[in-house]
Amino acid sequence: MAGQELSPEALALIAEEEALLSRVQQALSEARRQAAERTLDTQGLMAQLAVLRDDATTAHAADLPHVFTQMNEVRSMLERQETVPLPDANAPYFAHLRLSGPTGARDYLLGRTSFANLAAGVRVIDWRFAPVARVFYNYEEGDAFEESFGDRLSEGEVEARRLVIIEKGVLTRISTGPHLLQRDAQGRWHARGRDAASVLAGGSGTAARPGFLGVGRGTTHVEDAFGVTALLDAEQYAAVSTGPEQPLLVLGSAGSGKTTVALHRLAKVVFDDAKTFPQARTKVVVPEAGLARLTRRLLEPLGLGKVSVETLESWSLSTARSAFSLPGIKLSPETPALVTRFKRHPALRRALAGRVPVFKGKALPPTLDRLRLKLADAYLDRAFLEAVVADAKGELPRTVVAEVLEHTKQQTATPLARQYKGYDADSLVTVDGRAIEADTPDALAGTVDPDDLPILMFLKAQRGALGAERLAHVVLDEAEDFSLFELFVVSQLLGDSRSCTLAGDEVQQTTAGFAGWDAALEELGIRDAATCRLQVSYRCPRPVVELAQHVLGTQSPANAARAGREGAPVGFHHFPDEAQAWLFLGDALRDLVLREPHASVGVIASSREAAQSFHRVIKEMPWARLVLEGDFSFEPGVDVTDVDNVKGLEFDYVVLPDVTARAYPADDEARRRLHVAVTRSSHQLWVASSAVRSPLIRTFPGADGAA
Ligand SMILES: Nc1ncnc2c1ncn2[C@@H]1O[C@H](COP(=O)(O)OP(=O)(O)OP(=O)(O)O)[C@@H](O)[C@H]1O
C-alpha cells in the first residue's frame, strides 16, 4: 500500500510497476505449470514459436533481432527436447524500459534470462544479448533514441527507464531519474530525494555527525540479485560490448568499475559465442586470495559459475606443473621480500632475454631441474646481478645482489635427505617429528621460489611450445601486479587467440617495478588492444577520493576519475599512544555494529602484526574476524586485516588504525599502499594515528584535529 505523502504521479508509478510485476509473475507461474505438465511435451514450445512468429510480423524494428534470437532458441530447444529455462520469480528483472516508436509503445524488462508471453505483454530480455539493452545503457528517460539493429535503423523515444529492485518476489524500490521510491518492511512506500537515489547505486546519505562512525548504510539488508548490472554507465557498457576477439585494457582510478567491466565483458563474450569461449576454457587471474574469493562471488550471478578464478601464485604453480608434466614442485617455504622484488622486476626480464642463447643450449630436453640449474647460474653470477640492479635505475637496492646470491646458494645446496641417502630415515627426523632441516637454511635446498615458475616457463618456451593447455579468454585483474614473465606465459596460453581483458591502475601497484602498460601489452603481443579509461569513481564518496589523491601526491594521475557522489567527511583521530587509539576504535566499532548490524567494516592495518595486535582489542566479539590469508566471508561484521589482503575489495566502512609515520613514511611505496587502504571504503573512512602521524596525511585539511 502506498502512503499518504506520495504525489499522485508516484502513486501511479508504483501501481504501474506492481501491476507489471504481478503480470510477469502470473505468466511465469503459468509457464512453470505448463512445463511441469508437459515435461517432454513439445506443444508449449510450438505454441511459443507460433506466438513469436506472429510477433515478428508486427514487430518494432528494434524488436526483431531479439524475436529472431528467441525463435532460434525455442527451435533449438525443440530439437533438444529441453525445457525452457525461466527467470527466477523472486527477482525476474532489474529494469523496465518503455520505448515508443512508429508502431506504438512497447515494454521491455531487462533481466538475465529471456522470457516472453506476448499475449500478456511480457517481454523479459537478457541484458547480455538483446540489442534493445543498448538503448537501456545509452539513453536516459525522455531521450530520443536512434540505433541500428542489424541492418535496420530504429528510432523513437525512451518513454520510461526505471531501475527496480525485486526482493523475494516483492517490488521494494523504483528509481527513475532523480526519484527513488522505497517500500518499508511494513509495506508502506516512501519517496526519497536525489541524494537517496544513490542508495540504489550502492550509495548512502551524507548525514554523518562528526566523530560518529556510520551513515546508516548497514541498518537494513537489501537483497539485490542483479546489483551493479543495472547500473553500468554508457562508457562501461561500451567497454563490456567490445568484440570478443579484441584485446581490451580497462584503466581507471580505484573503484571506477574496472573489475565490474572486466567480469561483465567476460559474461557477454561467453554468452555471445559459447562454442568459441566455453567457460571451461576461460580464466580469471588476480593477485590476492581475497580478490579471488570476491571474484567468484561476483561471477556466480553473472552465470559464470564454471569459470576458474585463480590467484597468480596458484595459477603459475598449476601451469608450471602442466608445462613440465610434474605432479608437484617443491616450493620454497619463504622468499625474502627483496629477492621477490628482484625476480619480478622488468630489468631481470631484459637481462634474461640477453642470455637466451645459453638456455637454448643443445639437445637435452628442457626439464624443470635442468632449467632451474641454468637459471641458478645466472643468479650466482655477480656481474649479471649487478647489471640488473643498474638497469633497474634505483628501483632495486644494491643489497639485492648479496641477498640473491645467498638465497640461491641455499636453494642449490643438496637437500639433506639426498646427502644422507642410505641413512636410517628415522635419524633424519627431530624429536618433535619434524624434518631435521625444517626452519634451518637447509629447508631451502632443492626448492624453487614461486616467482621462479613463470621465469622457468619463459625459458622453456624459448625451446619450443610451453605445453600447457590453451585458453580461449583470460581476464587479468589488478594487472599492474603481474610481472612481465607472467604476462609472457599468459601470451603463450592464449596462442593465436588474443582474446583477453586486462584491468588495472598503475598507482595501485604494491611493489616498485611495474614495466608500464606499453611494455605489458607488448609482452602479451597485443599492442593494438582497445583501451578504455573509466572516468567516475563509483566506490568512494568525494571526501575519500580527495584524501586518496592527496596521499598519492605527485604520483596522482592528471586524469584521475572524479567522485561519483558526495559523502561523509573523513574522520581523523589522533592519540598520544596506540593503546588509547585502539580502545577508542574498539568502542566505536561496538557501537556501530549495534546500530548497523548489516554493515561490512574493514579495519585495515599497515601490517600483519598490527592487525593481529588490534584484533586482540575486539576478539571477544562474535562479529570480529581476523583475516590474514584473504579468507574473507563477505558477511556483515568487522574484518581486521592488513593492506596486503585488501586490493580490489570494498567495505561500507573502513577504519585505518595505524596511519603513523612509521607505518607510512613519505616514500612512493607507502603512498601507494595507503592509497589502496583509503580507497576500500564505499561510505565512510576513519583514519586513526598515535605518536607521530604519517606525513602523507599531515597536511590534508582537517587531519590535524586531535580526538
Ligand atoms: N556504473 C556504476 N554505478 C554504480 N556503481 C558502480 C558502477 N560501476 C561500478 N560500481 C560499483 O563501484 C564499486 C567499485 O567497482 P569495481 O570493484 O569494479 O572497481 P575497480 O575499479 O575494479 O576498483 P579497484 O581499483 O579497487 O580494483 C563496486 O561496488 C561496483 O559495484
The ligand as an SDF file (V2000), in Angstrom:
LIG
                    3D

 31 33  0  0  0  0  0  0  0  0999 V2000
   28.0860    2.3990  -13.0570 N   0  0  0  0  0  0  0  0  0  0  0  0
   28.1230    2.1330  -11.7620 C   0  0  0  0  0  0  0  0  0  0  0  0
   27.1930    2.6560  -10.9420 N   0  0  0  0  0  0  0  0  0  0  0  0
   27.2160    2.4130   -9.6210 C   0  0  0  0  0  0  0  0  0  0  0  0
   28.1310    1.6430   -9.0190 N   0  0  0  0  0  0  0  0  0  0  0  0
   29.0960    1.0960   -9.7830 C   0  0  0  0  0  0  0  0  0  0  0  0
   29.1450    1.3160  -11.1900 C   0  0  0  0  0  0  0  0  0  0  0  0
   30.2220    0.6600  -11.6660 N   0  0  0  0  0  0  0  0  0  0  0  0
   30.8120    0.0440  -10.6180 C   0  0  0  0  0  0  0  0  0  0  0  0
   30.1320    0.3080   -9.4870 N   0  0  0  0  0  0  0  0  0  0  0  0
   30.4260   -0.1570   -8.1240 C   0  0  0  0  0  0  0  0  0  0  0  0
   31.6170    0.5070   -7.7150 O   0  0  0  0  0  0  0  0  0  0  0  0
   32.3810   -0.3420   -6.8780 C   0  0  0  0  0  0  0  0  0  0  0  0
   33.7760   -0.4720   -7.4180 C   0  0  0  0  0  0  0  0  0  0  0  0
   33.7600   -1.2460   -8.6000 O   0  0  0  0  0  0  0  0  0  0  0  0
   34.9760   -2.1780   -9.0070 P   0  0  0  0  0  0  0  0  0  0  0  0
   35.3770   -3.0280   -7.8670 O   0  0  0  0  0  0  0  0  0  0  0  0
   34.6120   -2.8230  -10.2990 O   0  0  0  0  0  0  0  0  0  0  0  0
   36.0910   -1.0610   -9.2470 O   0  0  0  0  0  0  0  0  0  0  0  0
   37.6420   -1.2330   -9.5620 P   0  0  0  0  0  0  0  0  0  0  0  0
   37.9700   -0.1150  -10.4710 O   0  0  0  0  0  0  0  0  0  0  0  0
   37.9280   -2.6110  -10.0230 O   0  0  0  0  0  0  0  0  0  0  0  0
   38.2510   -0.9920   -8.1240 O   0  0  0  0  0  0  0  0  0  0  0  0
   39.7550   -1.2650   -7.6110 P   0  0  0  0  0  0  0  0  0  0  0  0
   40.5860   -0.2280   -8.2730 O   0  0  0  0  0  0  0  0  0  0  0  0
   39.6530   -1.1030   -6.1520 O   0  0  0  0  0  0  0  0  0  0  0  0
   40.1150   -2.6480   -8.0370 O   0  0  0  0  0  0  0  0  0  0  0  0
   31.6320   -1.6640   -6.8000 C   0  0  0  0  0  0  0  0  0  0  0  0
   30.8200   -1.6520   -5.6490 O   0  0  0  0  0  0  0  0  0  0  0  0
   30.7620   -1.6440   -8.0360 C   0  0  0  0  0  0  0  0  0  0  0  0
   29.5900   -2.4220   -7.8590 O   0  0  0  0  0  0  0  0  0  0  0  0
  1  2  1  0
  2  3  1  0
  2  7  2  0
  3  4  2  0
  4  5  1  0
  5  6  2  0
  6  7  1  0
  6 10  1  0
  7  8  1  0
  8  9  2  0
  9 10  1  0
 10 11  1  0
 11 12  1  0
 11 30  1  0
 12 13  1  0
 13 14  1  0
 13 28  1  0
 14 15  1  0
 15 16  1  0
 16 17  2  0
 16 18  1  0
 16 19  1  0
 19 20  1  0
 20 21  2  0
 20 22  1  0
 20 23  1  0
 23 24  1  0
 24 25  2  0
 24 26  1  0
 24 27  1  0
 28 29  1  0
 28 30  1  0
 30 31  1  0
M  END
$$$$
